[in-house]
């Protein structure tokens, strides 16, 4: 599909694809044609016979837009949310008034119908069922006899759309009306039909409409069948072992992402009287992988958290692991970021911003003083568009997410495997595909966010332009529900991506229709060929490399790039490790070399394991995601093998009856021979009815074998990625082991070095001890005989002490000081008693301070009471519940405070 610039560059009435495609015409009219040119576009004679169909589709789309707008405006009136439509009208009027070249124009609020909440709720439900479309595809045999084959068929009651784009509203598909419901129309033997419901909602039970029966109550517990009571075909097809019994989760104490159907493929009998040796009805539940942009996934997650199970009703299993909740989609007040910017850009801007706190990107944005009126108009218009685009999806979640039976919504890769986690937002934004499709922080140019660079303001940076265009994406896990009924009808259910008005070439249903549109003659010979095509498209769409213009991520390339980047960093780390060990060894062996700081740096590198730890964590995350993807593919393979086994049992008994006379049926050789003969044959002609049956069934089995081989090839590719990632992980573990051993060597060298230094210090201490021993007697004798005593000076006895008197004072005092110091140093009991006494003193001081504070507050209250009339004051309601306090009671409290003060003293 062309973009707007390319469309305007070409002078043609319709440039978005084929003229016969109504969707391209509506897209061109709504997005590219100016308001002043829309009238002339509708009257363009070049459209010819295409005009009536396009005009009807444009009118339908305009009516839908008007309906959504009225519902959203009524919701604004009935709620306290920000009036975004009113703000848009006011801002638009202000902008028109400021532009003198534009005529003054008012935009009054539209006259809305009844705003009653009950009527609005019914209107919302009716719009939801009318807006969701069920795709219908028909095949009908053409030709006569042996030359007949199923060909695409345009059902006359579903025109003007043609094969394979015929659609009907969901409410028409679910209503009990045999005249207007295509599911209740009789399907001829020469016809194959396929219906697709765009959501995994167990409440939209369409099987009863197929059998023209009443809807069974499947929510009641199991009970014994009453005598004479006859089971309906619907109740047998949706019995507990094939429907509600296969559901995982669904309890109110579990998070909503635990709801899914266990992978199965089972034949089901609908005959209540006779035992069928091989039932001809099949039911299939299979997981498959798809993708979604991170912004749309975040919006869907917010709506699910708003209307899903409450956290306080969570089961004990969720307490095993808990993730940190990170805000999704946050920006700063001074920067506006479009949808195409990644969360890493927003996080980087948030860290650099030093002003106000960040806020979420929502539809209720506050007025930014630094933004022009035109900027506000564009922002509000984008918010209105986003609200209208996702309205149907939000209402689908709001109505059916917690119903019984519940809606099974899309899950992320971590929600598929770690279903016990309450919140997986942080894990979802750490996916390999997200990191590969988002902007890396090191590619952000900081100078482009500065306002003082006048010279660079008009310069366009190619790197920044590429960063803005990047759209971060995540891996999702969806479910395929399929019923094959009576070998002529297929009903499937699987979800679509978030939003409505977007080109989605990688959508599963769109890929199926594209493949059916370009299918070769006689490629779909039976209902099982069509089922194989649907299953094959679901299993391969995520690994399809033929979508160059789409945003679909190339998963294998993303994982290969991530593993290669880790391997490259591992190689660099090994090189750095050996270089540092060489420098450390050289420095250790050559002590005479001058130290310029390289020895310390190399030692720090050898002892730092944080870089290798980060790489090991990253490679373990990669291995974890590859393991989860292999689990999904293994479940797909098991379901497809069961499907192949079941439809082979259905097809080949008929062949055995036809050729029972000659007993020449050899399954394996027949498959190869018939597939080979069909590939050589130019057309659908056959020699006999028997050969047609054998070739048709052989082709179906050959397609089933190719489908199984395709899944095994994808598993083999994932195994190759696993092997490469494990090699990188083993290398990192070896590097960490070498660093640990090197750390032991460094520690041993440091121990030897410390031992040498200790030896040197010991020798110095010995020398000091010897010197001390030499001077200790001298010091003693000098001090002892240098005292002024009578025995040495010969003075009169009344003026100086004698030696006996000096020793009586010196020896007891020295003895007491030495013994006390030894007791305090070596006695734990004495130290504990001393610390307890200090603690008690501090506690008494605190009690005195508290008692004084209470006394002051109560005295203040008493003085306030004295000022009141009558000496009474009424306490506030809700605190004392209207009871009165007398001032004498407060005085009593003052006396108690005085007593507390005395106790504290």
Beta strands, then each sheet from edge to edge (+ up, - down):
strand 1: 133-142
strand 2: 149-153
strand 3: 166-169
strand 4: 191-197
strand 5: 200-201
strand 6: 247-248
strand 7: 260-261
strand 8: 264-268
strand 9: 281-293
strand 10: 330-331
strand 11: 359-360
strand 12: 407-408
strand 13: 411-412
strand 14: 473-485
strand 15: 489-493
strand 16: 872-874
strand 17: 884-886
sheet 1: 2+ 1- 3+
sheet 2: 2+ 1- 4+ 15+ 14- 9+ 8-
sheet 3: 2+ 1- 4+ 15+ 14- 13+
sheet 4: 5+ 12-
sheet 5: 6+ 7-
sheet 6: 10+ 11-
sheet 7: 16+ 17-
end
